[in-house]
Amino acid sequence: MPLTPLFHRLTNEIERLTGLLGDAVRLPPDRIFDRSDSVDLGPAGKVSANGSCRLLLANDGWLALNLPRETDLELIPALVEANIDHADWRDVTERIQRRPKREVFQSAARLGLAVSIPGEVNTCDEFPFVSRTKPVGASARGHRMPQVIDLSSLWAGPLCGSIFAEMGADVLKVESIHRMTIGAAARSPHHHRLNSKKRHLQLDFRSERDLEKLRHLLSNADIVITNGRRRAFEQMGIIPSDLMKGKPGLVWIAITGYGFYGPQSHRIAFGDDAAVAGGLVDLADDGSPVFMGDAIADPLTGLSAAIAAIELVTKDTGAFIDASLSRVAAGAARSSCQTTATTGGQISE
């Protein structure tokens, strides 16, 4: 599937919109999609480029299983219902091939694993592929740059926040002391590209005193970027709709796998498995799915969320932006299919 036209559309729109508010942000492809200087990557095939996600064939079709954490790997015996070596993928694959994909999917989901079925998310929003509530209130920001609180981690959210920082906004990245980016990941060029122009603050989210500090920061923000699920915020006593009522013009960006609200909001997702869910895959010669790029749903969602948020800021209005990795992937897949149809399968530059 050709993504080049979509990439140009996304980045051109970001350059146009950021130029209306501050410094125009120009994003070259290597800045957005390439993290090979920070992560060991191989060719994408039935195994993702970063090695954590696999396309597995059940007895009635394919599914994607993403295991980026050591604790995920430890759950493999429970998934296949056998006391096996989780590193023996030949054995794992053979056991999964004997079962229906829906059964494997349900078992993995119950274990809290990131799992998806190709093309299961087949609806999406119009460009830039995120949903927005109706504008809520007028901003009192005036002509000053927006104050941004970035509570996100990994890739999509930090990328979104980095665009605001490069535009000239004041972006404060807030991390829990219990889930900080540390070690080699914190020193990586990829992390530097996404976070170097932000201010940084560490808080203890288990401390009521620090939670009160966080609530105060959020109540004074113009834009909030998150990638946590709704339950996590409710446990901290943070309800986006309540904050938006108290702060007209607040833009809340919620980046999740399958939506902040709704029946799938509890599901875990990362870039590769979410892309598969949205049907954003390449095809092998035999017609079977293979991964496209490196966790492609992550950077696409970061760009899409930024566009939706900046559009609201230019209009001095607030709204809740529900940026789902899988729905953005579905939108990108649909856009790419339309491009292929109109160009005879060739990328039109």
C-alpha positions as CSV (number, residue, x, y, z in Angstrom):
1,M,0.0,0.0,0.0
2,P,1.4,3.4,-0.9
3,L,1.6,5.8,2.1
4,T,3.7,8.5,0.5
5,P,0.7,10.6,-0.7
6,L,-0.9,10.4,2.7
7,F,2.4,11.3,4.4
8,H,2.7,14.4,2.3
9,R,-0.9,15.4,3.0
10,L,-0.4,15.0,6.8
11,T,2.9,16.9,6.9
12,N,1.8,19.7,4.5
13,E,-1.3,20.3,6.7
14,I,0.9,20.4,9.8
15,E,3.2,22.9,8.2
16,R,0.2,25.1,7.1
17,L,-1.5,25.0,10.4
18,T,1.5,25.6,12.6
19,G,2.5,28.5,10.4
20,L,-0.8,30.2,11.4
21,L,0.1,30.1,15.1
22,G,3.9,30.2,15.3
23,D,6.8,28.6,13.6
24,A,5.9,26.4,10.6
25,V,6.9,22.9,11.4
26,R,8.4,20.9,8.6
27,L,8.7,17.1,9.1
28,P,11.0,15.0,6.9
29,P,10.2,11.3,6.6
30,D,13.2,10.2,8.6
31,R,12.1,12.3,11.5
32,I,8.7,10.7,11.6
33,F,9.0,7.1,10.6
34,D,12.6,6.1,11.2
35,R,13.9,5.1,14.6
36,S,16.6,2.7,13.4
37,D,19.2,4.8,15.2
38,S,17.5,3.9,18.5
39,V,15.9,0.5,18.1
40,D,17.3,-2.7,16.5
41,L,15.1,-3.2,13.5
42,G,14.9,-6.0,10.9
43,P,12.8,-6.4,7.8
44,A,9.1,-6.4,8.4
45,G,7.4,-9.7,7.4
46,K,5.4,-12.1,9.5
47,V,7.4,-10.7,12.4
48,S,7.4,-6.9,12.9
49,A,10.5,-4.8,12.3
50,N,11.1,-4.4,16.0
51,G,10.6,-8.1,16.7
52,S,7.8,-7.9,19.3
53,C,4.7,-8.6,17.1
54,R,3.9,-11.7,15.1
55,L,1.3,-12.6,12.5
56,L,0.1,-16.0,13.5
57,L,-2.0,-18.4,11.4
58,A,-4.9,-20.1,13.3
59,N,-7.0,-22.8,11.7
60,D,-9.3,-20.3,10.1
61,G,-7.2,-17.2,9.5
62,W,-4.6,-14.7,10.7
63,L,-4.2,-12.7,13.9
64,A,-1.5,-10.4,15.3
65,L,0.0,-10.9,18.8
66,N,2.3,-8.3,20.2
67,L,4.6,-9.1,23.2
68,P,6.8,-6.1,23.8
69,R,7.1,-6.7,27.6
70,E,8.9,-9.5,29.3
71,T,5.8,-10.2,31.4
72,D,3.9,-10.7,28.1
73,L,6.2,-13.5,27.1
74,E,5.7,-15.2,30.4
75,L,2.0,-15.5,29.6
76,I,2.6,-17.7,26.4
77,P,2.1,-21.0,28.3
78,A,-1.3,-19.7,29.6
79,L,-2.3,-18.6,26.1
80,V,-1.6,-22.0,24.5
81,E,-2.8,-23.9,27.6
82,A,0.4,-25.9,27.9
83,N,3.6,-25.9,29.9
84,I,6.0,-25.0,27.1
85,D,9.1,-22.8,26.6
86,H,7.7,-19.4,25.5
87,A,10.8,-18.9,23.4
88,D,10.0,-22.0,21.2
89,W,8.0,-20.2,18.6
90,R,7.7,-23.3,16.4
91,D,5.8,-25.1,19.2
92,V,3.7,-22.0,19.9
93,T,2.8,-21.6,16.2
94,E,1.8,-25.2,15.8
95,R,-0.5,-25.0,18.8
96,I,-2.1,-21.9,17.6
97,Q,-2.7,-23.4,14.2
98,R,-5.0,-26.0,15.8
99,R,-7.4,-23.4,17.2
100,P,-9.9,-20.9,15.7
101,K,-8.5,-17.4,15.6
102,R,-11.5,-16.0,17.6
103,E,-10.7,-18.4,20.4
104,V,-7.0,-17.4,20.4
105,F,-8.0,-13.8,20.3
106,Q,-10.3,-14.1,23.3
107,S,-7.8,-16.0,25.3
108,A,-5.1,-13.4,24.6
109,A,-7.4,-10.5,25.4
110,R,-8.4,-12.1,28.7
111,L,-4.7,-12.3,29.6
112,G,-4.2,-8.6,28.9
113,L,-2.1,-9.1,25.7
114,A,-2.2,-6.9,22.6
115,V,-3.9,-8.9,20.0
116,S,-5.9,-8.1,16.8
117,I,-7.5,-9.7,13.8
118,P,-6.6,-8.2,10.4
119,G,-9.1,-5.6,9.3
120,E,-11.4,-6.0,12.4
121,V,-11.7,-2.2,12.6
122,N,-13.2,-1.3,9.2
123,T,-14.7,2.1,10.0
124,C,-12.9,5.3,10.4
125,D,-13.5,9.1,10.6
126,E,-12.8,11.5,7.8
127,F,-9.3,12.9,7.5
128,P,-7.4,13.2,9.7
129,F,-9.1,10.0,10.9
130,V,-9.8,11.0,14.5
131,S,-13.1,11.8,16.2
132,R,-13.9,15.1,17.9
133,T,-16.7,16.2,20.1
134,K,-18.5,19.3,19.1
135,P,-16.5,22.5,20.0
136,V,-16.8,23.2,23.7
137,G,-16.5,26.8,24.7
138,A,-14.3,29.6,23.6
139,S,-10.7,29.8,24.6
140,A,-9.5,32.7,26.8
141,R,-6.0,32.2,25.5
142,G,-5.9,35.3,23.4
143,H,-2.7,35.7,21.3
144,R,-0.4,33.8,23.6
145,M,0.9,30.3,22.6
146,P,-1.0,27.4,24.1
147,Q,0.2,25.8,27.3
148,V,0.5,22.0,26.7
149,I,0.6,19.2,29.2
150,D,2.0,16.0,27.7
151,L,1.2,13.0,29.8
152,S,1.9,10.5,27.0
153,S,4.7,8.0,26.5
154,L,6.0,5.8,23.7
155,W,5.6,7.3,20.2
156,A,2.3,8.7,19.0
157,G,1.7,11.1,21.9
158,P,5.2,12.4,22.3
159,L,5.3,13.0,18.5
160,C,2.2,15.0,18.8
161,G,3.6,17.0,21.7
162,S,6.9,17.6,19.8
163,I,5.0,19.3,17.0
164,F,3.6,21.8,19.4
165,A,7.0,22.4,21.0
166,E,8.6,23.0,17.6
167,M,5.8,25.4,16.8
168,G,6.8,27.5,19.8
169,A,4.3,26.3,22.4
170,D,5.3,25.7,26.0
171,V,5.1,21.9,26.4
172,L,5.5,20.4,29.9
173,K,6.1,16.6,29.8
174,V,4.9,15.1,33.0
175,E,5.9,11.5,34.0
176,S,5.1,9.3,36.8
177,I,8.2,8.4,38.9
178,H,7.0,4.8,38.7
179,R,6.9,4.7,34.9
180,M,9.7,7.0,33.8
181,T,11.7,6.5,30.6
182,I,15.1,5.5,31.8
183,G,18.4,4.1,30.7
184,A,19.3,3.7,27.0
185,A,15.7,4.5,25.9
186,A,15.9,7.9,27.6
187,R,19.3,8.6,25.9
188,S,18.3,7.5,22.5
189,P,18.2,9.8,19.5
190,H,14.5,8.9,19.0
191,H,13.6,10.0,22.5
192,H,15.6,13.2,22.0
193,R,13.8,14.1,18.8
194,L,10.4,13.7,20.5
195,N,11.1,15.3,23.8
196,S,14.2,17.6,23.8
197,K,12.2,20.8,23.3
198,K,9.8,20.1,26.2
199,R,10.1,21.0,29.9
200,H,10.1,17.9,32.2
201,L,8.5,17.2,35.5
202,Q,8.3,13.9,37.5
203,L,5.4,13.3,39.9
204,D,4.4,10.5,42.2
205,F,0.9,9.5,40.9
206,R,0.4,7.4,44.0
207,S,0.7,10.5,46.2
208,E,-2.4,12.6,46.8
209,R,-0.2,15.7,47.1
210,D,1.4,15.1,43.7
211,L,-2.0,14.2,42.2
212,E,-3.3,17.5,43.4
213,K,-0.4,19.2,41.6
214,L,-1.2,17.3,38.5
215,R,-4.9,18.4,38.6
216,H,-3.8,22.0,39.1
217,L,-1.6,21.8,36.0
218,L,-4.4,20.2,33.9
219,S,-6.9,22.8,35.0
220,N,-4.6,25.6,33.7
221,A,-3.6,23.9,30.5
222,D,-4.9,24.7,27.0
223,I,-4.0,21.3,25.5
224,V,-3.6,17.9,27.3
225,I,-2.1,14.9,25.5
226,T,-2.6,11.5,27.0
227,N,-2.2,7.8,25.9
228,G,-3.7,6.2,29.0
229,R,-7.0,4.3,29.2
230,R,-10.0,5.9,30.8
231,R,-9.9,3.6,33.8
232,A,-6.4,4.8,34.7
233,F,-7.5,8.5,34.8
234,E,-10.7,7.6,36.8
235,Q,-8.5,5.9,39.4
236,M,-6.6,9.2,39.8
237,G,-9.9,11.2,40.0
238,I,-9.2,12.9,36.7
239,I,-12.3,13.1,34.4
240,P,-11.7,14.8,31.1
241,S,-15.3,16.0,30.7
242,D,-15.2,17.6,34.2
243,L,-12.0,19.5,33.4
244,M,-13.4,20.6,30.1
245,K,-16.5,22.1,31.8
246,G,-14.3,24.0,34.1
247,K,-11.9,25.2,31.4
248,P,-13.7,26.4,28.2
249,G,-11.5,26.0,25.2
250,L,-9.6,23.0,26.6
251,V,-8.4,20.6,24.0
252,W,-8.0,17.0,25.4
253,I,-6.2,14.6,23.1
254,A,-6.7,10.9,24.1
255,I,-4.5,8.5,22.2
256,T,-5.5,4.9,22.7
257,G,-5.7,1.6,20.8
258,Y,-9.4,1.4,20.3
259,G,-10.9,4.5,21.6
260,F,-11.1,6.3,25.0
261,Y,-14.8,5.5,25.3
262,G,-16.9,2.5,24.0
263,P,-16.9,-1.2,24.3
264,Q,-13.3,-1.7,23.1
265,S,-11.8,1.0,25.3
266,H,-10.3,-1.6,27.7
267,R,-8.1,-3.2,25.0
268,I,-4.3,-2.8,25.0
269,A,-2.6,-1.9,21.7
270,F,0.7,-0.9,20.2
271,G,1.6,0.4,16.8
272,D,2.0,-2.9,14.9
273,D,-1.0,-4.8,16.2
274,A,-3.2,-1.7,15.9
275,A,-2.1,-1.3,12.3
276,V,-3.2,-4.9,11.6
277,A,-6.5,-4.3,13.2
278,G,-7.1,-1.4,10.9
279,G,-6.1,-3.4,7.8
280,L,-2.9,-1.4,7.3
281,V,-0.7,-4.3,6.1
282,D,1.2,-5.3,3.0
283,L,0.5,-8.5,1.3
284,A,3.0,-11.3,0.5
285,D,3.1,-13.0,-2.9
286,D,0.6,-15.7,-1.6
287,G,-1.8,-13.0,-0.5
288,S,-1.2,-13.4,3.2
289,P,-0.6,-10.3,5.4
290,V,2.8,-9.0,6.4
291,F,3.7,-6.0,8.5
292,M,4.0,-2.6,7.0
293,G,6.9,-0.4,8.2
294,D,7.7,-0.1,11.9
295,A,4.8,0.3,14.3
296,I,3.3,2.5,11.6
297,A,0.0,3.3,13.4
298,D,2.0,5.2,16.1
299,P,3.5,8.0,13.9
300,L,0.4,8.3,11.8
301,T,-1.8,8.8,14.9
302,G,0.6,11.3,16.3
303,L,0.4,13.4,13.1
304,S,-3.4,13.0,12.8
305,A,-4.0,14.0,16.5
306,A,-1.7,17.1,16.1
307,I,-3.7,18.3,13.0
308,A,-7.0,17.9,14.7
309,A,-5.8,19.8,17.8
310,I,-4.1,22.6,15.9
311,E,-7.3,23.1,13.9
312,L,-9.2,23.7,17.1
313,V,-6.5,26.0,18.5
314,T,-6.6,28.2,15.4
315,K,-10.4,28.6,15.9
316,D,-10.0,29.3,19.7
317,T,-12.3,26.4,20.6
318,G,-11.9,23.3,22.7
319,A,-13.0,19.7,22.2
320,F,-12.2,16.1,23.1
321,I,-10.1,14.4,20.4
322,D,-10.4,10.6,20.5
323,A,-7.4,9.4,18.5
324,S,-7.5,5.6,18.1
325,L,-4.5,3.9,16.7
326,S,-6.6,1.3,15.0
327,R,-9.1,3.8,13.5
328,V,-6.3,6.0,12.2
329,A,-4.8,2.9,10.6
330,A,-8.1,2.0,9.1
331,G,-8.3,5.5,7.6
332,A,-4.8,5.3,6.3
333,A,-5.6,1.9,4.7
334,R,-8.7,3.3,3.0
335,S,-6.8,6.3,1.8
336,S,-3.9,4.2,0.4
337,C,-6.4,1.9,-1.3
338,Q,-8.0,4.9,-3.0
339,T,-4.6,6.1,-4.1
340,T,-3.7,2.7,-5.6
341,A,-7.0,2.6,-7.5
342,T,-6.6,6.1,-9.0
343,T,-2.9,5.7,-9.9
344,G,-2.9,2.2,-11.2
345,G,-0.9,0.9,-8.2
346,Q,1.8,3.5,-8.6
347,I,2.6,6.3,-6.0
348,S,1.8,9.6,-7.4
349,E,4.3,12.2,-6.3
